[in-house]
């Protein structure tokens, strides 16, 4: 709650209007709706053992405010790195210094080896699937990664950070290949975002 009171005045220093380039608003609406319609997920929150859907909705209000910022006065840049398309909006004034949107389209085609606890030989399985990830990061003068949001187009919300608070969503029926791909993807994205912070 203190974080909300600290950031609200800073966000209201911008004029709020809708934008067609930043996809955060659409992802927020889609992800919240999916979470409300299903209870087949687990929430891991490093600040509490009793995280709920309502606590997620409350946290995501900050991201909703960012998604409505007027980006017309921001300096826009865009580049591609491998299968990642990075878009950034830099602000000369205000507490928010930049908003980064990173979109990745990944065609997965791999073979994984499954090992068993009982006396069975390991088996190999081929995994093919397509993923569209989007990552949003909001940087302030004091914190280069103040807000972080990770979603996959079909699966939904996977993780978000609010300063030191880190929340992860695990699904009981994840998209085929997601659990295998996600750790490598997150490490790759973290490296790109660190380089993009000026």
Protein Blocks (a to p, Z undefined) as FASTA:
>chain_A
ZZmmmmmmmmmmpccdddfkbmklmmmmmmmmmmmmpccbcdddfkbckbcfklmmmmmm
mmmmmmmpcfklpccddddehjaccdddddfbdjblbdcddddddddddddddddfblcd
dddddddddddddddddddfklmblbacdddfklopfbdcehjbccddddfbdcehklmm
mmmmmmmmmmmmmmmpZZ
